[in-house]
Amino acid sequence: MSRKQVRRTMRYIMKKLFRPGASKHSAKKTGDRHRLIYSYRTYYAFLDVINVLFRWIFQENISIAAPTDLTVDIVIRFLQYKANNCTQTTVDWYRSMLAGLGNHIRAYYCIENYDLHVPRVYAAKKTSGLRGAAATMPRAEYDLILDYCRAHPSGSAYTVLLEEHLAGRVTDVVERMRINNVTVQMKCKGGKLLYRPVTLDMAELLADPRFAAWRTADGGFTLPRSGSVNQFLRRLEKRFHWDYHSFHDIRRLLAQEHYDGLRRMGVKRDRALGLTGLWLNHGPRRQALVLKSYVKNPW
C-alpha cells in the first residue's frame, strides 16, 4: 500500500467510526464508548491531523505501508518537528489527537497492543506572547480565511465575512445586530449603538443565497455563539499552521487599516487616533486606549 493509500485508509477508518448524534450512554453498554467518534468537530479535526501528518511524512520520505506502521517513534519525530515552530498548546493538541488516532486504529483492526501515546514534547515557544495592539491578525492570513469562508458556507464563516464590513466585537456581531437596506445597527458594550453603512460589497454578501439560512425575516441573524466562532478560527489557524488569533484580533486589523486610511488622507496622528476610537465606538478622547489595544503602527 502506498503512502497516499495509507492516508486514504486512515480517513476511511475515521469515517467508518463516525456516528453523529449517537448516544454515548448506549455505546458504553455495547463497549463502543471510546471506539466511536460522536461530533463533527472531532471528526474533522482527525481528518485535518491526518492530512498534516502525511504532508510531513511525504516531506521526510518516511516509509509507511499500512495504518499500523504509524509508530511511536514516528509520532515523536513529528511532534518534535511541530515543536520548532508551534506553541506548546498546539503541540499538546497534536499529541492528544495522535493518541486518539492510535486508539481508533487499534479499535478498527482489533489490535490490543497498538498504542500511540507518547511522552510530552516541549515546544520551543510556549505562547505567541502577543497582547493588545500587537496581537493584530496579519492581513494576508485574514484574506486566506475569507477565501476559505466564501468556499465553505457556515454560520461561523458568515460571521467572519460580515466582520470585514463591521469591525465589531464578536458578541455584538452574533447577538445584537439588526439590518435594513442602508444601515447595520449593533448594540455594543454599555448599551451604545454602533452603525455601519451597507456598502455595495456588503449588500452582495447579504444577498448571497448560500448564507440565507442565517438570516431572519425581521432583519436579524441566527449566528453561532461567540465561542463557536473563535473555535472555528482556531481550527482554521491550526490547519494553516499559524499562531492563534481571536475574532477580536480581526477587529484590531480593521482598526489599523481605518487609521492608516485617515493618515493617508492627511489627518494628523492624534486626530486620526481619536477618530479611530469613535469609529470603534469607544467614544472621544480615547487615543491612549486605541494605541494600547488597536493601532500597532501609529505612524
N, C-alpha and C positions, 0 to 999 in steps of 0.2 A: 504494500500500500504506500503510495507517495505521500509526501507531507501535506499536499493540498487535499488529498483524500482523507487523511487523518483529521485535518481541520473540519472538513465537511461532516465526518463521522461524529466528532465531538459536538458539533452544533445539532446534529440529528439526535444525539443522546439527550441533550437539553430539551429538545422539542418533545421527545417521547416521554420525558419525565415531568413536563409542564402540565399542570392541572389547574387552570384559572378558576377560581370560585369553589374549589373542592374544600370539603370540611376537614380541617386538621384533626378534629376530635375523632372522626370516623377513621382517618388514616392511621391514627395512633392505635386503634383497636386492631387494624389489619397489619400493623408493623411497618407501615409506609410513612410514618410521621416525618422522618429525616431523609427519606428517599426521594420525595417529590418536590417540585418547585411550584409554589402557590400563587405568586404575584407576577404581574407583567414587569414590574420594576426589577425584580430579581432575575427573571428570565432574560431580559435584555442586557442586564449587567453581565451575566455569564457569557452571552454572545460577544459583548464588547471585549471582555477579558480574553476570550479565545482568540479573537482577531488580533489584539495587541500582542499576545504571547507568540502567535505564529509569525507575525511580521518580524519579531526578534529572532525566532528560530530560523526563518529563511535568511535573515541578515547574517547570523552566526554560522549558517550552513550546518546545523545540528541534525544528525540522522535520527529520524523517528518514523517507525513503520506501522505503529498501532497506538491507540489512545493509552494503553497500559505501558507504553515505552516512555511516557512522560514520568520522569523520576524526581525524587527529592533533590538530587544534585542539579538537575536542570532548573527546577523551581528556584533554588538558592542562587544560581547564576543569574537568572532573570531578575530576581529581586535586587541583587547587587548592582545590576545594570540600571534598574529604575532608581536605586538609591543615589546614584550620581547626580540626577537632575530632577528628582521629585521630593516633595516634602515628606516628613515622617508619616503624616496622616494618609497620604496616597500609597506609600509603600506598605503600610499596615493593611490598607484596604485590599491591595493586590494579594497580600499574603493570606488574608481571610478568604477571599474569593477563590484562590487556587486550592486552598484546603477543602473548600466546599465542592469545587470541581472534582477533586480526588474522591470525595465521598460519593458523588453521583456516578463516577466511572466505576467505583467499587460495587455500588448497588446494581448498576446496569449489567455488569459482567459477573456479578456474584462471586467476587474475589475477596476473601475475608482479610487477607493481609496487605491489601493495597492501601496506601496512605500517603497523602501529600502535605501533611502538617510538618512545618519546619520551624526552627528557632527564629526569633525575631531578627530581622536585618535592619540595621540602623542607617537612616538617611544622612547624607552629607549636610543637608539643611533641614532644620526642624519645622520651619514655617516661613512663609514669604516675608513676614515681618512688616508688611505694609499696613499703614493705618491712615485715616483721613484722606486728604487730597492725594497722597502718594499711592493710594490703593486704586486709582483710576484704571478702568479697563482699557487696554490699548484698542484703538480704532480698528486695526487690522483683525484682531480677534473678534470684535463685535460684528464686523462685516461678514466674517465666516459664519458666525452664529445666526445672523439674519438670513443668510443664504440657506442654512440648514432649516430654519423655521419656515421659510417660504416653501421648501420642498417637502416638509413633514408637518402638515397642519395638526395642531392640537391646541387645547386651551392655554397651556403654558407658552407654546410657540406664539400664539396670538398676543399674549400679554407682552412678550419680549418685542414683538414687532410694533405694537402700539406705543411702547415706551420711547421709541425713537422720535415720536412726534409729541410726547407728553412730558418727558423728564420729570416724572412724579415719583414719590415713594411707592414701594410695591403695594402696601396696604391701600394707598389712595387709588391706585390703578385697579386693583382687583375687587375692592369692596365699595368704593364711594364715587363711582364715575357715572355720569349721565351725558347724553349727547343729543344735539339736534342738528339741523342741516348746516349750521355755520359755526357752532361752538361746542367745545367739550368742557364740562364742568366737573371738578373733583373737590370733594370736601376733605380738607387736609388737617394736619395736626392743629389742635386748638380751635377747630371749627372754622378756620379760614377757608375761603373758596379760592380755587385756582382755575383760571380759564385758559384754554388754548384754542386758537382758530382751527377750523377744519380746512387744511390745505388741500390742494389737488391730489398730492401723493397720499395723504391720509384718507381722503374720500375714496380713492381707488382701493385702499386696504379695507375700509369699512364695507365696500360693496363686493368684496371678494366672496363668492359663494362657498368656497371651501371652509370659511370661518363662520358661516351663518348660524351654526349650532350654538355659538357662544354669544349671540345677540338676542335681546328680548324685544318684544313689540313696543314697550314703553320707553325705548331709547337707552336701556341699561345693558348690562353684560352679566353672563354667568361664567365667570373666570375661576380658575383654581385658587385655592388658598395661597397666601404668600409663601409659606414653607414649601409647597409643592413646586412653585415657580423656581425658587432657589435650588431645590433638589434637581430640577430639570437642567439648570445651568451647570450645576456641579457635575452631572453625568456627562454633559457635552464637553466640559473642560477636561475631564479625565480622558474622554475619547481622543481629544486633540493634544493631550499631554501638556496642558497649560497649568500654571498656578491658578488656584481658585479665586474667582472674583464674583461677588454677590450682585444682585439686581441693583443695589444702591451704587455700586461701582460704575454701572452704566450711566446712572444719573450724574455721577461725577464727570464722566467723559463728556456728556452733553453740556454740562455746565462750563467745562473748559472750552468747548467749541463755541458756545454762546459768547463767552468772554473774549475769545480770540476774534470773533466776528465784530464785536464792538470796538476792539483795539484797532482792527484793520480799517474801520470807518473813521478813525481819528479821535475816538473818545479817550480822554485821559485815564490813567491807570486807576485812580481812586474812584472816579465816577463809574468806570466800567465794572469794578468790583461791586459797587453799590447797586448798579442796575442788574447785575447778575444775581445778586441776593434777592432783589424784588422779583425777578423772573422765576426764581426758585420758590417764591412765596415765603421768604424769611423776613420780609419787612425791610424798612430803610435803615441805613447806617449799621449794616451788619458785615462790613468789609472784613473785619478780623475773623469772623466765622467762616466767610466764604474762602479766605486764604487758608485757613486751617483745614477745612473739610472738603473743599471742592476744586479750587483752582491750583493746580500743581505748578504751573508755569505762569507767574504773574508778570509777564514782560511789559 
